[in-house]
Amino acid sequence: MRRGERKRADPDLGILTTRLFFGIQRELFGALAEQGYDDLRAQHGAVLAYLDEDGTRATDLAQRSGQHKQVTGKLVDELEALGYVERRPDPSDRRAKLVVPTGRGLAQMRDSDAILAAIEARHAETFGPDAYAEFKRLYRLIAESRPPAR
């Protein structure tokens, strides 16, 4: 049996994280499509999830999302063509550009926040608010932990 085919009684953290991520991503982008954002792809989340309302440098978007600068640049190009963002000069450094959400981009960000809040509320209701809060606390600790420097 190949690695991807074997069954695990107790999936590891990587598998569980992947299942959780892709499940939330499918639900989020499915709901967004129903609300009129059917031109977005899940990959656009690597920019939209990390975009500040006042604008963010593409290099910061790449760093926050863990994507290569070239990938982030391509996604910004696509989102600009779709009308979700625009590039503007950075007032603190005229050589740099900010990626700034347009009105449509801001609306999408608000709608995404509401969809994600509903997903979280559903999980809190299913498992109990205290258990869900503890899950998020522990998950955050794991996600933010760093291996020792070599």
Secondary structure, DSSP 8 states (H G I E B T S, - for coil): --GGG---SS--HHHHHHHHHHHHHHHHHHHHHHTT-TT--GGGHHHHTT--TT-EEHHHHHHHHT--HHHHHHHHHHHHHHTSEEEEEETTEEEEEEEEE-HHHHHHHHHHHHHHHHHHHHHHHHH-HHHHHHHHHHHHHHHH------
